[in-house]
Amino acid sequence: MPVHFTVPDDYAGLRLDQALVKFLPEYSRSRLQEWIAQQLVKVDGANATTKQKLWGGEKLEVLPQVHPAEQPYMAEDIALEIMHEDDALLVINKPAGLVVHPGSGNWEGTLLNALLHHAPQLAGVPRAGIVHRLDKDTSGLLVVAKTLASQTALVRQLEARSVQREYLALVHGELARAGKVDAPIGRHPTQRVKMAVVESGKPAVTHYQIERKFPSCTLLRCRLETGRTHQIRVHLARIGHPLVGDSVYLKGPQKCVPKLRELLGGFPRQALHATRLGLEHPVSGEMMEWHAPLPQDMVQLLQQIKIIADEPA
């Protein structure tokens, strides 16, 4: 609904955006300037400009637009693969492609929206009970707290590094042995959408062992001590073995058996799956553990790799 104002005489000489800040102090000037640019503000019935001067007595009409981030999140009927559910927690096997939490460009169709439909009481728990996340294109296990007390308990376990999380990752290159990456991770100094190993970053430790060897690539089992954003992706790229399909951290062509180059290059997401999750139940104190097998797209990729590997030279 539009709102209307009459410009007082003592506002004479102010720019339109300056006057709107006084009328609508709950909104930032940049937001108000956006509305002017979108022709959502009229002065005496005509579309306005940001720098337009006011002289008192003008009639203003403003059609406020609420930003999606400021609206209550909507429940949406989105199918979930539930591995476990009780009164305290919910364990989901998230498919690749599903965003966990609403954000810029993804205000709907997220795991959070699905959770609110599945368990409406989660509207009363911060972030609908989400205590950790997986990247949009990472598949696998994720725990959700169904009560505030459970959320607090799970967050404490994460902070204490007692939650056990293992991932299967297909990486470029042939590794000879297991290892550990201990390198701090923070925001990339120039590319803000990326993370990087930086001295000022937060401590991050990833353990990895070889699950299966292939020509030009290796399937690794990675265990997290910490849970930094993009941790496995950044750490493995750091040691020269970026994830297959990782459009963000895969730099340039990788050394590869020619027949595999097209296959690996065509995989549409980072080949990363959260396969094991272990934690202490927040109410009973019982140690619980869940396993999620590789999703079909990664299974098919490994089968195709094996076929090529078994072909005579």
RAHU-V782927 format. One record per residue. RES is the residue in three letters. PHI is phi in radians with two decimals (NA if undefined). D_CENTER is the distance of its C-alpha to the mean C-alpha in Angstrom with 2 decimals. Layout:
BEGIN
RES/PHI/D_CENTER + RES/PHI/D_CENTER
END
This chain:
BEGIN
MET/NA/33.58 + PRO/-1.22/35.06 + VAL/-2.02/36.42 + HIS/-2.17/39.65 + PHE/-2.42/41.14 + THR/-1.93/44.45 + VAL/-1.27/44.37 + PRO/-1.15/46.75 + ASP/-1.08/49.47 + ASP/-1.35/48.21 + TYR/-1.57/44.97 + ALA/-0.98/47.18 + GLY/1.66/45.95 + LEU/-1.32/42.24 + ARG/-1.24/39.69 + LEU/-1.01/38.01 + ASP/-1.14/34.57 + GLN/-1.15/36.36 + ALA/-1.19/38.14 + LEU/-1.12/35.05 + VAL/-1.03/33.46 + LYS/-1.27/36.58 + PHE/-1.30/36.47 + LEU/-2.23/32.75 + PRO/-1.15/31.79 + GLU/-1.30/28.67 + TYR/-1.94/27.02 + SER/-1.27/26.38 + ARG/-1.11/28.75 + SER/-1.09/26.08 + ARG/-1.13/25.07 + LEU/-1.12/28.78 + GLN/-1.13/29.35 + GLU/-1.07/26.70 + TRP/-1.09/28.65 + ILE/-1.09/31.86 + ALA/-1.09/30.56 + GLN/-1.51/29.46 + GLN/1.06/33.02 + LEU/-1.73/32.11 + VAL/-2.19/34.81 + LYS/-2.13/38.52 + VAL/-2.05/41.52 + ASP/0.91/44.73 + GLY/1.48/43.22 + ALA/-1.96/42.08 + ASN/-1.03/38.67 + ALA/-1.85/38.12 + THR/-2.15/36.95 + THR/-1.01/35.06 + LYS/-1.55/38.09 + GLN/-1.05/40.61 + LYS/-1.49/43.16 + LEU/-1.98/44.34 + TRP/-2.21/47.93 + GLY/1.70/48.03 + GLY/1.64/48.70 + GLU/-1.16/46.02 + LYS/-1.73/44.24 + LEU/-1.82/40.45 + GLU/-2.20/38.22 + VAL/-2.18/34.44 + LEU/-1.89/31.99 + PRO/-1.08/28.93 + GLN/-2.07/25.51 + VAL/-1.38/22.93 + HIS/-1.20/19.46 + PRO/-0.92/16.87 + ALA/-1.16/15.16 + GLU/-1.73/18.62 + GLN/-1.66/19.27 + PRO/-1.07/19.01 + TYR/-1.20/16.24 + MET/-1.64/18.10 + ALA/-1.34/18.66 + GLU/-2.32/18.37 + ASP/-1.40/20.16 + ILE/-2.06/17.58 + ALA/-1.08/18.80 + LEU/-2.17/17.36 + GLU/-1.64/18.67 + ILE/-1.65/19.73 + MET/-1.55/20.97 + HIS/-2.83/22.40 + GLU/-2.64/22.98 + ASP/-2.52/25.39 + ASP/-1.24/25.98 + ALA/-1.84/23.72 + LEU/-2.62/20.62 + LEU/-2.45/18.86 + VAL/-2.02/17.49 + ILE/-1.96/15.48 + ASN/-1.73/15.42 + LYS/-1.34/12.26 + PRO/-1.37/13.14 + ALA/-1.10/11.57 + GLY/1.72/10.48 + LEU/-1.65/9.19 + VAL/-1.27/6.02 + VAL/-1.37/5.86 + HIS/-2.26/6.47 + PRO/-0.98/8.49 + GLY/-2.95/8.34 + SER/-0.92/10.42 + GLY/1.44/11.54 + ASN/-2.43/9.90 + TRP/-1.49/12.07 + GLU/-2.34/13.31 + GLY/1.26/12.97 + THR/-1.79/9.96 + LEU/-1.05/10.43 + LEU/-1.03/11.41 + ASN/-1.07/13.99 + ALA/-1.16/15.25 + LEU/-1.12/15.73 + LEU/-1.12/17.76 + HIS/-1.35/19.95 + HIS/-1.20/20.48 + ALA/-2.39/21.27 + PRO/-0.95/22.17 + GLN/-1.13/23.00 + LEU/-1.17/19.35 + ALA/-1.07/19.71 + GLY/-1.61/21.64 + VAL/-1.99/19.06 + PRO/-0.91/16.51 + ARG/0.98/12.98 + ALA/0.95/14.89 + GLY/1.51/15.20 + ILE/-1.23/11.66 + VAL/-2.01/12.31 + HIS/-2.66/9.69 + ARG/-2.23/6.40 + LEU/-2.11/6.16 + ASP/-1.02/4.54 + LYS/-0.86/5.63 + ASP/-1.70/8.97 + THR/-1.77/9.52 + SER/-1.75/11.86 + GLY/2.15/13.57 + LEU/-1.38/14.31 + LEU/-2.60/12.52 + VAL/-1.76/14.80 + VAL/-2.23/15.02 + ALA/-1.49/17.87 + LYS/-1.70/20.30 + THR/-2.39/22.24 + LEU/-1.10/21.94 + ALA/-1.10/24.13 + SER/-1.14/22.04 + GLN/-1.07/18.86 + THR/-1.06/20.91 + ALA/-1.13/22.28 + LEU/-1.21/19.05 + VAL/-1.09/17.58 + ARG/-1.11/20.93 + GLN/-1.13/20.77 + LEU/-1.11/17.46 + GLU/-1.14/19.12 + ALA/-1.43/22.22 + ARG/1.08/20.46 + SER/-1.68/22.29 + VAL/-1.32/19.50 + GLN/-1.67/20.07 + ARG/-2.29/17.23 + GLU/-2.17/18.25 + TYR/-2.21/16.67 + LEU/-1.80/18.64 + ALA/-2.32/18.03 + LEU/-1.67/20.32 + VAL/-2.08/21.13 + HIS/-1.27/23.65 + GLY/1.66/26.95 + GLU/-1.88/29.20 + LEU/-1.57/28.80 + ALA/-1.68/31.98 + ARG/-2.68/30.92 + ALA/-1.23/28.32 + GLY/-2.96/26.98 + LYS/-2.47/24.71 + VAL/-1.98/22.58 + ASP/-2.12/22.91 + ALA/-2.63/21.49 + PRO/-1.18/19.70 + ILE/-2.09/16.30 + GLY/-2.59/15.51 + ARG/-1.13/14.48 + HIS/-1.06/16.43 + PRO/-1.11/19.67 + THR/-2.14/19.94 + GLN/-1.87/16.81 + ARG/-1.20/14.37 + VAL/-1.47/11.31 + LYS/-1.95/12.10 + MET/-1.84/12.71 + ALA/-2.75/16.24 + VAL/-1.35/18.97 + VAL/-2.40/20.76 + GLU/-1.05/23.60 + SER/-1.49/22.17 + GLY/-1.30/18.87 + LYS/-1.50/18.24 + PRO/-0.95/19.93 + ALA/-2.57/18.15 + VAL/-2.32/20.02 + THR/-2.19/19.40 + HIS/-1.76/22.33 + TYR/-2.44/22.92 + GLN/-2.41/25.80 + ILE/-1.42/27.06 + GLU/-1.63/26.66 + ARG/-2.85/28.38 + LYS/-1.79/29.82 + PHE/-2.38/30.10 + PRO/-1.11/31.68 + SER/1.24/29.37 + CYS/-2.73/26.35 + THR/-2.45/25.63 + LEU/-1.58/23.66 + LEU/-1.93/22.51 + ARG/-1.86/21.68 + CYS/-1.93/19.47 + ARG/-2.07/19.61 + LEU/-1.63/17.48 + GLU/-1.55/19.44 + THR/-2.11/16.59 + GLY/-2.31/12.84 + ARG/-1.37/11.71 + THR/-1.00/8.50 + HIS/1.06/9.33 + GLN/-0.97/12.58 + ILE/-1.10/14.20 + ARG/-1.09/13.50 + VAL/-1.21/14.99 + HIS/-1.13/17.77 + LEU/-1.25/19.00 + ALA/-1.12/19.10 + ARG/-1.07/20.98 + ILE/-1.61/23.67 + GLY/1.50/24.13 + HIS/-2.29/22.48 + PRO/-1.15/19.23 + LEU/-1.17/17.42 + VAL/-1.03/19.01 + GLY/1.43/17.11 + ASP/-1.46/14.70 + SER/-1.23/15.11 + VAL/-1.58/13.69 + TYR/-1.89/15.69 + LEU/-1.55/18.58 + LYS/-1.84/21.47 + GLY/1.18/24.49 + PRO/-1.18/26.39 + GLN/-1.76/26.55 + LYS/-1.10/29.84 + CYS/-2.74/30.16 + VAL/-0.99/32.87 + PRO/-0.84/33.66 + LYS/-1.17/33.30 + LEU/-1.57/29.77 + ARG/-0.99/28.59 + GLU/-1.19/28.02 + LEU/-1.09/26.51 + LEU/-1.21/23.86 + GLY/-1.17/23.25 + GLY/-1.62/22.71 + PHE/-1.21/19.95 + PRO/-1.48/17.17 + ARG/-2.62/14.06 + GLN/-1.16/13.60 + ALA/-1.43/15.99 + LEU/-2.43/14.12 + HIS/-2.43/14.56 + ALA/-1.38/14.34 + THR/-1.69/18.02 + ARG/-2.43/19.35 + LEU/-2.43/18.59 + GLY/-2.31/21.41 + LEU/-2.81/21.94 + GLU/-1.59/24.73 + HIS/-1.02/24.99 + PRO/-1.16/24.67 + VAL/-1.88/27.95 + SER/-1.41/30.16 + GLY/1.40/29.23 + GLU/-1.23/29.43 + MET/-1.32/27.44 + MET/-2.20/25.38 + GLU/-2.58/23.72 + TRP/-2.32/21.98 + HIS/-2.25/21.74 + ALA/-2.15/19.95 + PRO/-1.14/21.75 + LEU/-0.98/20.34 + PRO/-1.23/19.26 + GLN/-1.07/21.89 + ASP/-1.15/20.48 + MET/-1.30/20.47 + VAL/-1.05/23.83 + GLN/-1.12/25.34 + LEU/-1.08/24.23 + LEU/-1.13/25.91 + GLN/-1.11/28.94 + GLN/-1.18/29.36 + ILE/-1.08/29.12 + LYS/-1.10/31.77 + ILE/-1.04/34.03 + ILE/-1.16/34.02 + ALA/-1.12/34.57 + ASP/-1.46/37.50 + GLU/-1.20/39.19 + PRO/-1.11/42.35 + ALA/-1.14/42.11
END
